[in-house]
Amino acid sequence: MTTPKSGGWHPIWLILLLPYIALLWLPFYNQAMPNVLGFPFFYWYQFIWVPLTSLLIYVVYKVAK
């Protein structure tokens, strides 16, 4: 019986750093304007990263598979 081989390091994994970098740089999005549907920039910028991060994880999973 063989054991499954681990994937190892793949350069596409660096894409997963994008959400961390984008959300840790607080002075960039610490502002109220522009509003989108009544939400200040501070909130919708963070909200947009939730589905975007899920999409990035999916892409990395499919490419590194």
N, CA, C and O of each residue as an XYZ file, in Angstrom:
260
protein
N       0.837     -1.176      0.000
C       0.000      0.000      0.000
C       0.884      1.243      0.000
O       1.866      1.317      0.738
N       0.535      2.194     -0.815
C       1.332      3.418     -0.900
C       0.636      4.547     -0.150
O      -0.591      4.599     -0.056
N       1.446      5.434      0.371
C       0.897      6.611      1.053
C       0.867      7.774      0.067
O       1.742      7.880     -0.792
N      -0.122      8.638      0.183
C      -0.175      9.778     -0.741
C       0.983     10.730     -0.496
O       1.360     10.998      0.644
N       1.531     11.229     -1.577
C       2.654     12.161     -1.505
C       2.138     13.567     -1.211
O       1.149     14.011     -1.795
N       2.817     14.259     -0.301
C       2.408     15.636     -0.015
C       2.766     16.529     -1.197
O       3.699     16.243     -1.948
N       2.022     17.599     -1.349
C       2.161     18.463     -2.512
C       3.483     19.189     -2.623
O       3.985     19.381     -3.731
N       4.060     19.599     -1.508
C       5.282     20.379     -1.574
C       4.990     21.844     -1.827
O       3.834     22.264     -1.867
N       6.045     22.612     -1.996
C       5.899     24.053     -2.184
C       5.643     24.368     -3.644
O       6.261     23.785     -4.534
N       4.736     25.285     -3.880
C       4.412     25.716     -5.240
C       4.351     27.248     -5.238
O       3.785     27.829     -4.313
N       4.911     27.906     -6.235
C       4.919     29.377     -6.254
C       3.524     30.012     -6.230
O       3.373     31.155     -5.799
N       2.515     29.284     -6.688
C       1.155     29.838     -6.701
C       0.660     30.118     -5.284
O      -0.261     30.914     -5.096
N       1.254     29.478     -4.299
C       0.842     29.690     -2.902
C       1.093     31.122     -2.451
O       0.481     31.578     -1.485
N       1.974     31.832     -3.125
C       2.240     33.226     -2.756
C       1.009     34.113     -2.949
O       0.905     35.176     -2.337
N       0.084     33.678     -3.796
C      -1.157     34.428     -3.991
C      -1.942     34.520     -2.685
O      -2.680     35.481     -2.469
N      -1.785     33.526     -1.817
C      -2.512     33.532     -0.550
C      -2.037     34.627      0.397
O      -2.686     34.890      1.410
N      -0.926     35.263      0.087
C      -0.452     36.381      0.901
C      -1.206     37.677      0.598
O      -1.199     38.600      1.412
N      -1.845     37.750     -0.550
C      -2.546     38.980     -0.940
C      -3.575     39.457      0.089
O      -3.560     40.637      0.440
N      -4.469     38.595      0.590
C      -5.432     39.092      1.579
C      -4.769     39.609      2.852
O      -5.215     40.604      3.424
N      -3.719     38.946      3.294
C      -3.024     39.390      4.506
C      -2.386     40.759      4.300
O      -2.496     41.644      5.148
N      -1.732     40.915      3.184
C      -1.078     42.196      2.902
C      -2.127     43.298      2.744
O      -1.963     44.399      3.270
N      -3.195     42.996      2.021
C      -4.221     44.005      1.757
C      -4.959     44.435      3.020
O      -5.352     45.595      3.143
N      -5.150     43.511      3.957
C      -5.906     43.850      5.164
C      -5.028     44.306      6.320
O      -5.522     44.943      7.251
N      -3.756     43.998      6.283
C      -2.874     44.450      7.358
C      -2.411     45.886      7.167
O      -1.958     46.520      8.121
N      -2.515     46.403      5.964
C      -2.095     47.774      5.678
C      -3.276     48.705      5.961
O      -3.891     49.242      5.040
N      -3.578     48.884      7.237
C      -4.757     49.614      7.681
C      -4.823     51.066      7.216
O      -5.916     51.512      6.868
N      -3.745     51.831      7.185
C      -3.876     53.224      6.731
C      -4.427     53.363      5.308
O      -4.958     54.416      4.957
N      -4.310     52.326      4.494
C      -4.822     52.390      3.129
C      -6.347     52.475      3.097
O      -6.905     53.227      2.299
N      -7.022     51.717      3.953
C      -8.483     51.680      3.894
C      -9.158     52.249      5.141
O     -10.352     52.027      5.343
N      -8.437     52.961      5.965
C      -9.006     53.586      7.157
C      -9.586     54.958      6.797
O      -9.055     55.998      7.189
N     -10.678     54.931      6.049
C     -11.348     56.157      5.624
C     -12.835     55.883      5.443
O     -13.247     54.729      5.333
N     -13.619     56.912      5.413
C     -15.072     56.754      5.307
C     -15.569     56.831      3.869
O     -16.579     56.211      3.538
N     -14.893     57.567      3.022
C     -15.365     57.764      1.655
C     -14.525     56.938      0.698
O     -13.332     56.787      0.962
N     -15.028     56.412     -0.347
C     -16.367     56.531     -0.896
C     -17.336     55.534     -0.249
O     -16.928     54.476      0.231
N     -18.598     55.887     -0.244
C     -19.646     55.002      0.264
C     -20.158     54.123     -0.867
O     -20.267     54.563     -2.012
N     -20.469     52.880     -0.533
C     -21.105     51.959     -1.473
C     -22.316     51.374     -0.760
O     -22.171     50.673      0.241
N     -23.493     51.656     -1.265
C     -24.759     51.224     -0.661
C     -24.868     51.658      0.795
O     -25.449     50.947      1.615
N     -24.321     52.802      1.114
C     -24.382     53.337      2.461
C     -23.283     52.863      3.394
O     -23.173     53.349      4.520
N     -22.465     51.917      2.939
C     -21.363     51.418      3.761
C     -20.112     52.244      3.487
O     -19.781     52.486      2.327
N     -19.411     52.680      4.530
C     -18.155     53.396      4.317
C     -17.099     52.474      3.704
O     -17.188     51.250      3.803
N     -16.124     53.073      3.086
C     -15.038     52.333      2.437
C     -14.392     51.333      3.384
O     -14.061     50.220      2.976
N     -14.209     51.718      4.641
C     -13.569     50.849      5.631
C     -14.256     49.489      5.710
O     -13.587     48.459      5.784
N     -15.584     49.482      5.694
C     -16.324     48.225      5.832
C     -16.392     47.448      4.532
O     -16.111     46.250      4.524
N     -16.760     48.098      3.425
C     -16.927     47.310      2.211
C     -15.605     46.808      1.662
O     -15.572     45.791      0.969
N     -14.514     47.500      1.958
C     -13.204     46.997      1.539
C     -12.903     45.672      2.230
O     -12.377     44.751      1.605
N     -13.235     45.572      3.516
C     -13.027     44.319      4.241
C     -14.006     43.247      3.771
O     -13.629     42.087      3.610
N     -15.265     43.634      3.549
C     -16.269     42.669      3.098
C     -15.920     42.081      1.734
O     -16.157     40.896      1.496
N     -15.367     42.881      0.847
C     -15.049     42.390     -0.497
C     -13.943     41.336     -0.462
O     -13.856     40.490     -1.352
N     -13.103     41.390      0.566
C     -12.025     40.415      0.663
C     -12.494     39.032      1.104
O     -11.758     38.062      0.925
N     -13.683     38.907      1.670
C     -14.192     37.591      2.084
C     -14.420     36.698      0.859
O     -13.827     35.621      0.794
N     -15.251     37.093     -0.114
C     -15.391     36.224     -1.290
C     -14.131     36.184     -2.154
O     -13.839     35.170     -2.788
N     -13.391     37.283     -2.176
C     -12.163     37.307     -2.969
C     -11.139     36.308     -2.424
O     -10.461     35.628     -3.194
N     -11.031     36.223     -1.109
C     -10.114     35.259     -0.499
C     -10.562     33.832     -0.790
O      -9.730     32.964     -1.055
N     -11.855     33.584     -0.743
C     -12.368     32.255     -1.087
C     -12.029     31.896     -2.528
O     -11.645     30.763     -2.820
N     -12.170     32.854     -3.413
C     -11.825     32.627     -4.816
C     -10.333     32.342     -4.980
O      -9.952     31.460     -5.750
N      -9.493     33.078     -4.266
C      -8.048     32.850     -4.345
C      -7.672     31.471     -3.823
O      -6.816     30.801     -4.401
N      -8.302     31.042     -2.740
C      -8.034     29.709     -2.196
C      -8.437     28.641     -3.207
O      -7.720     27.657     -3.389
N      -9.574     28.828     -3.861
C     -10.023     27.877     -4.873
C      -9.039     27.802     -6.041
O      -8.703     26.712     -6.505
N      -8.585     28.948     -6.508
C      -7.633     28.981     -7.627
C      -6.331     28.290     -7.240
O      -5.792     27.501     -8.016
N      -5.831     28.578     -6.063
C      -4.585     27.952     -5.613
C      -4.770     26.447     -5.481
O      -3.882     25.679     -5.851
N      -5.898     26.024     -4.965
C      -6.178     24.592     -4.829
C      -6.180     23.900     -6.189
O      -5.575     22.839     -6.350
N      -6.856     24.496     -7.162
C      -6.939     23.881     -8.490
C      -5.588     23.865     -9.210
O      -5.260     22.891     -9.887
N      -4.811     24.926     -9.071
C      -3.528     25.001     -9.776
C      -2.490     24.097     -9.118
O      -1.729     23.425     -9.815
N      -2.448     24.070     -7.793
C      -1.416     23.311     -7.081
C      -1.772     21.839     -6.931
O      -0.961     21.059     -6.433
N      -2.938     21.455     -7.342
C      -3.407     20.074     -7.199
C      -2.607     19.134     -7.979
O      -2.876     17.933     -7.964
